[in-house]
Amino acid sequence: MKIDFNKMTKAELRAYVVAHPQDKAAFYAFVDRFTSVASPETFTMLQSPAEIAEIDHLIREKVEQMQTE
């Protein structure tokens, strides 16, 4: 019996891939599903320790904000 990955929700497909890491068809369906909705925006590499520190600070602020919501 072949599983129809298109009928699975994203959460179901992710859970299936985690439970069946040897299933390459499921993995490819998972990657296709998530990359089809991913933003094509790219970012340049951080160039200085100050830029890295600023990004670290912004990420920590966002995590703290999410934890208090």
C-alpha positions in Angstrom: 0.0 0.0 0.0 1.5 3.3 -1.1 1.0 6.3 1.3 -0.3 9.5 -0.3 1.9 12.2 1.3 -0.2 14.9 -0.4 -3.2 14.1 1.9 -1.1 14.5 5.0 -0.9 17.8 6.9 2.6 19.3 7.4 2.6 18.1 11.0 1.6 14.5 10.0 4.2 14.4 7.2 6.9 15.6 9.5 6.0 13.0 12.1 6.0 10.3 9.4 9.5 11.4 8.2 10.8 11.4 11.8 9.3 7.9 12.4 10.5 6.5 9.0 13.9 8.1 8.3 14.7 5.4 5.7 11.6 6.4 3.5 13.3 8.6 0.9 10.0 9.3 -0.9 8.5 10.7 2.3 11.7 12.8 2.9 11.5 14.2 -0.7 7.8 15.0 -0.3 8.6 16.7 3.0 11.3 18.9 1.5 9.2 19.7 -1.5 6.3 20.8 0.6 8.4 23.0 2.9 10.6 24.6 0.2 7.6 25.4 -2.0 6.3 27.9 0.6 9.8 29.1 1.8 10.7 32.7 1.2 13.2 33.1 -1.6 14.9 35.9 0.4 18.5 35.4 1.1 20.8 37.2 3.5 24.4 38.2 3.3 26.9 36.6 5.7 27.5 38.6 8.8 30.8 40.5 8.5 31.8 41.6 12.0 31.5 40.5 15.6 29.2 43.5 16.2 26.8 42.3 13.5 26.8 38.8 15.1 26.2 40.3 18.5 23.3 42.3 17.2 21.6 39.3 15.6 22.2 37.3 18.8 20.5 40.1 20.8 17.5 40.2 18.4 17.0 36.5 18.5 17.2 36.4 22.3 14.6 39.2 22.5 12.3 37.4 20.2 12.6 34.1 22.2 11.9 36.0 25.4 8.9 37.7 23.8 7.5 34.3 22.7 8.0 32.8 26.1 5.9 35.5 27.8 3.0 35.3 25.4 
